């Protein structure tokens, strides 16, 4: 009888370890999701570095001379005194490019497929089923050997 209970307890522990190893917070599935997030964050980092370089060049151009500042002011609709502007807007084309969209942020979200409590409940249910099954097998086949139950 002790062996039946010990086997069912060990089976419960094995089921819990398997569930947590595959679907738990540090399991295989969570590691795969974290790796996918890492790849996404690295690609986002490359995009942000490219945007930073473009903005640095644009800022250096603003510091270098008044022509760039004047062109940007005209694009925004400002004019110098006695300046005449003739705008030719083509159909389907915006008059101004509008603000640039800044880089997006990628937040890491942990993927927990199964919680610790649910894994314990499933392992307990598996151990209970194993206990019942082992008890039935012990009752059916254990007396053949002459062992008391």
N, C-alpha and C positions, 0 to 999 in steps of 0.2 A: 504494500500500500504506500509506503514511503517513496518507493521508486516511481510510482505513478504520479504522485504529487510533485516530486522533484523534476520529473520529465516535463510536466505541464508548466511548471515555473520557468524552467530553462527555455521552453518553447516560447513562453510569453516574453521573456527577455530578448530572445532572438528576433521575434516579430517586431518588438519595439526598436531594437537596434537597426533592423533592416528598414523600417519606416523612416526613422530619423536619418539614416545614412543616405537614403535616396530622396525623400521628399521633405526633410526637416529644414530648419533655418540655415544649417551649414552643410546640407546634403548636396548630392550630385546635381539635382535640378536647380537649386539655388545658386550653385557655383556656375552652372551654364548660363543662367540669367545674368549673374554678375559679370561674367566674361563678355556677354553681348553688350551690357551697359558700358564696360570698359572700352570696347571697340568704338561704340557710339561717342563716348566722351573724347577719345583720342582723335576721331575724325572732326568733332566739333572744335577741338583745340587747334587743329590745323586750319580750319576755316576762320577761327577767331584771330589766329596769328596773321593770316593773309589780310583780314580786314584791318588789323592794327597797322600793318605795313602801309596799306593804302591811306589810312587816316594820318599816319605820320608824314607821308609824302604830301598829302593835301595841306596839312598844317605848315609844313616847311614852305610850300608854295605861297600860303597866305603871309608868312613872315618875310618872304623874299621880295615882294613888290606889290605895288598898288594895282597893277593890271588884273591880277587874279581876284583881288577884293572887289574891284569895279565890275568885273564880269559876273561875280556871284551876286553883287547888289543889283545889277540889271536883271538877273534871272529872278530875283525876288521882287522886282518891280520898282526899285529905287532908281532915280535918275539924278544926274548932276544938273546944276542950273544951265539953262539954254541948250539942253540936249534934246534932240528929237529922235524918237524911236519909232521904227516901223516894224511891226511884228507880222510875220507871215506864219500863221498856224495851218498846218496841213490837216486835212480831215483824218480822224482816227489817231491823231498824235497829240499827246498832252503838251500844253505850253511849257510846263515845268516838270522836271523829273521828280520833284517831291523829295521828302526826306528819305534817306537810306534806312533800310531795316537793320537794326543792330543784330549782332550774333545772338542766337538763342541759347538759353541755358539748359543743360541736360542734368536733371536731378536723379541721383541714384535712389531707387526704391527697392528695398529688399523683397525678394519673392519667397514667401513662405507658403508652400503648398499645403502643408498639414501642420497644425499647431501641436505643441507638446502634449497638451491635455487630450486632444483627439487621438494622437498616437498611443497614449497610455490606455485610453478606452478601447481602442482596436486591439492592442496587445492583450489587455485583460480579457476581452471577449474571446480572442484566439486561444488564450490559455485555459479559459473555462471550457471551451469546446473540446480542446485537447484533453483536458482532465476527464470530461464525461466520456469521450471516446476511449481513452486508455482504461478507464474504470470498466466500461462495457467489455473491452477486449480481455481485461484481466479476469472478469467474471466468466466469460465464455471459454477462454483458453487457459486460464491460470490453474484451474482445478485438475487439469489433465496431468500436470506434473506432480500433483500431490501437495502443492503449496496451499497453506491456508490463506484466506483472503484478507 
